[in-house]
Amino acid sequence: MSNITILDLLKMQPLEIVDICIKELKERENAVQAKPLDTSLLDAMRLNGKELPPSLKRFLSFDSSFNTLYIEGWGDFDNTAPMGDKPGEWQPVPPENEIKIWIEMLAGKPLEELKLLDQGNPIATPLEYLKYKLTGKLFQLPNAGEQTNFLYVGNPDQAGEYPVVGFEMEGGIESSKDNSFDAYLGVWVKYPNFPVYLYHSVFDIDFNDGDFQAQTEVICRNNPELLGA
């Protein structure tokens, strides 16, 4: 376990944080085999037409599968490679697709059978649960627990890094008579960048959303659509 605090972490350079994480993962007992991404693929890879953030590029050069992050017993960790079977072709997730997944998981029924409600008010489409338009793209990262984590590729910070947003829906079937489904969708800036997400994934340190308030304010100035997060 690391003795670095959140305050220490926020003062560090992104690549420094990633290197600490990689060192830890390499030294773990029974470490999962890392799968480095070829340099030529890394150099060619783009996220929504933009270059990879330096921290993500560094980590993918160590392990493109993300399987090294897996810790037995820590939540329901999805250690499937987010890039799928074709490294270099990491596709964004449309928000409506993610919302549909949440709805059907909570309802236990196909979307087509449900009457959607947002805090008691009828809505026509799943996307209406989202209170603001996301102009950036969502690239899914492995998760720990019930929330979904996405690298939000909108406008980067001065270091070329992007925030990680959390995505979670609460609710369920309100009435079985008409299959009315009532829910609330939360989307928020969960981590100021990929390195902090990575550090939390590796060391499982305690933190609160308020720990990143100053960083979140800067992120939202760069990406005003996230002000509703």
C-alpha positions in Angstrom: 0.0 0.0 0.0 1.1 3.5 -0.7 1.5 6.2 1.9 0.9 9.0 -0.6 -2.1 11.2 0.4 -4.6 12.8 -1.9 -2.9 16.2 -1.4 0.4 14.7 -2.3 -1.1 13.1 -5.4 -2.6 16.3 -6.7 0.8 18.0 -6.6 2.5 15.3 -8.6 3.0 15.2 -12.4 0.7 12.8 -14.3 3.5 10.6 -15.6 5.1 10.4 -12.2 1.9 9.0 -10.8 1.6 6.4 -13.6 5.2 5.3 -13.1 4.5 4.7 -9.4 1.5 2.6 -10.3 3.4 0.6 -13.0 6.2 -0.1 -10.5 3.6 -1.4 -7.9 1.9 -3.6 -10.5 5.2 -5.1 -11.7 6.2 -6.0 -8.1 3.0 -7.6 -7.0 3.0 -11.3 -6.1 1.2 -13.4 -8.7 1.0 -10.4 -11.0 -1.1 -10.8 -14.1 0.9 -10.8 -17.4 0.9 -7.3 -18.9 0.2 -6.8 -22.6 2.2 -3.8 -23.9 0.7 -2.0 -26.9 3.1 -1.7 -29.8 4.7 1.7 -30.2 3.5 2.2 -33.7 -0.1 1.5 -32.7 0.3 3.9 -29.7 1.6 6.6 -31.9 -1.3 6.1 -34.4 -4.1 5.8 -31.8 -6.5 8.7 -31.5 -9.4 9.3 -29.2 -12.1 11.2 -31.0 -9.5 12.4 -33.4 -7.2 13.6 -30.6 -3.9 12.4 -29.4 -3.8 10.1 -26.3 -3.2 11.9 -23.0 0.5 11.3 -22.1 -0.5 9.3 -18.9 -2.7 6.9 -20.8 -0.1 6.4 -23.5 2.5 5.6 -20.8 0.2 3.0 -19.2 -0.9 1.4 -22.5 2.8 1.0 -23.3 2.9 -1.2 -20.2 -0.5 -2.9 -20.3 -3.2 -2.4 -23.0 -5.4 -5.1 -21.4 -5.7 -3.4 -18.0 -5.8 -6.9 -16.6 -2.9 -6.1 -14.3 -5.3 -3.9 -12.3 -7.4 -6.8 -11.1 -7.4 -7.4 -7.3 -9.4 -10.4 -6.1 -12.1 -9.5 -3.6 -12.2 -5.8 -4.5 -15.7 -5.2 -5.8 -16.9 -6.4 -9.1 -13.9 -5.4 -11.2 -14.5 -5.5 -14.9 -11.0 -6.3 -16.1 -12.0 -6.7 -19.8 -9.7 -4.7 -22.1 -11.7 -1.6 -22.9 -10.3 -1.5 -26.4 -11.8 -4.9 -27.2 -10.2 -7.3 -29.6 -8.6 -4.6 -31.9 -5.9 -2.6 -30.1 -5.7 0.8 -31.6 -9.5 1.0 -32.3 -10.8 2.1 -29.0 -14.4 3.1 -29.7 -16.4 5.7 -27.7 -19.6 4.7 -25.9 -22.7 6.7 -26.9 -24.4 8.0 -23.7 -27.7 6.5 -24.8 -26.2 3.1 -25.0 -24.9 3.3 -21.5 -28.2 4.6 -20.2 -30.1 1.7 -21.9 -27.7 -0.8 -20.2 -28.5 0.7 -16.8 -32.2 0.8 -17.4 -32.4 -2.8 -18.4 -30.2 -3.9 -15.6 -32.3 -2.1 -13.0 -35.6 -3.0 -14.5 -34.8 -6.6 -15.4 -36.8 -6.1 -18.6 -36.2 -4.9 -22.2 -36.3 -1.1 -22.7 -39.2 -1.6 -25.3 -41.5 -2.9 -22.5 -41.0 0.0 -20.2 -42.7 3.3 -19.6 -39.9 5.7 -18.6 -40.3 8.2 -15.8 -37.8 10.7 -14.5 -38.7 11.5 -10.8 -42.3 10.9 -11.6 -42.4 12.8 -14.9 -42.9 10.9 -18.2 -40.0 11.0 -20.7 -39.8 9.8 -24.3 -36.3 8.5 -24.6 -33.5 7.2 -22.3 -31.3 10.2 -23.3 -33.7 12.5 -21.4 -32.3 11.2 -18.2 -29.1 13.1 -19.1 -29.7 16.7 -18.0 -27.1 18.2 -20.3 -25.5 17.5 -23.7 -22.1 15.8 -23.5 -20.1 17.3 -26.3 -17.1 15.2 -25.6 -16.8 11.5 -26.1 -16.9 8.7 -23.4 -14.3 6.0 -23.5 -15.0 3.3 -21.0 -12.4 2.3 -18.4 -12.4 -0.8 -16.2 -14.6 -0.4 -13.1 -14.5 -1.3 -9.5 -17.9 -1.5 -7.9 -21.3 -0.6 -9.4 -20.4 2.7 -11.1 -19.1 3.1 -14.6 -16.0 5.1 -15.3 -15.3 6.9 -18.6 -12.4 8.9 -19.8 -14.2 12.1 -21.0 -12.5 13.3 -24.1 -13.6 16.9 -24.5 -11.1 19.8 -23.9 -7.8 18.7 -22.2 -6.0 20.5 -19.4 -2.6 22.1 -19.7 -0.9 18.8 -19.4 -3.0 17.2 -22.2 -5.0 15.1 -19.7 -8.8 14.5 -19.6 -11.1 13.9 -16.6 -12.7 10.7 -15.7 -16.5 10.9 -15.2 -18.6 8.5 -13.1 -21.9 7.3 -14.5 -24.5 5.7 -12.2 -28.3 5.3 -12.2 -30.6 4.6 -9.3 -34.2 3.5 -9.5 -36.4 0.7 -10.8 -39.9 -0.5 -11.6 -42.4 2.0 -10.1 -45.5 0.0 -11.1 -45.7 -3.5 -12.4 -49.1 -2.7 -13.9 -47.8 -0.6 -16.7 -44.1 -1.4 -16.3 -43.3 2.2 -15.4 -39.7 2.7 -14.6 -38.6 5.7 -12.5 -34.9 6.5 -12.1 -32.3 9.2 -11.5 -29.1 9.3 -13.5 -25.9 10.8 -11.9 -23.0 11.8 -14.1 -20.1 13.7 -12.4 -16.4 14.4 -12.6 -15.1 11.6 -10.5 -11.3 11.9 -11.0 -9.5 14.9 -12.4 -7.5 12.8 -14.8 -6.5 9.2 -15.7 -3.5 9.1 -13.4 -5.6 9.7 -10.3 -8.2 7.1 -11.5 -5.3 4.7 -12.0 -3.7 5.4 -8.6 -7.1 4.7 -6.9 -7.5 1.5 -8.9 -4.1 0.3 -7.9 -3.9 1.3 -4.3 -7.6 1.6 -3.3 -7.0 4.8 -1.3 -9.8 6.6 0.4 -11.0 9.9 -1.1 -14.1 12.1 -1.4 -15.4 13.9 -4.4 -14.7 17.2 -2.6 -11.0 16.4 -2.6 -10.9 17.3 -6.2 -13.1 20.4 -6.1 -10.4 22.9 -7.3 -9.5 20.6 -10.2 -13.1 20.0 -11.0 -13.8 23.7 -11.3 -11.0 24.1 -13.8 -12.2 21.0 -15.7 -15.7 22.5 -15.9 -14.4 25.8 -17.2 -12.7 23.9 -20.0 -15.8 21.8 -20.5 -18.8 23.9 -19.6 -21.2 21.1 -20.5 -20.0 19.3 -17.3 -21.2 22.1 -15.0 -24.4 20.0 -14.5 -22.3 17.1 -13.3 
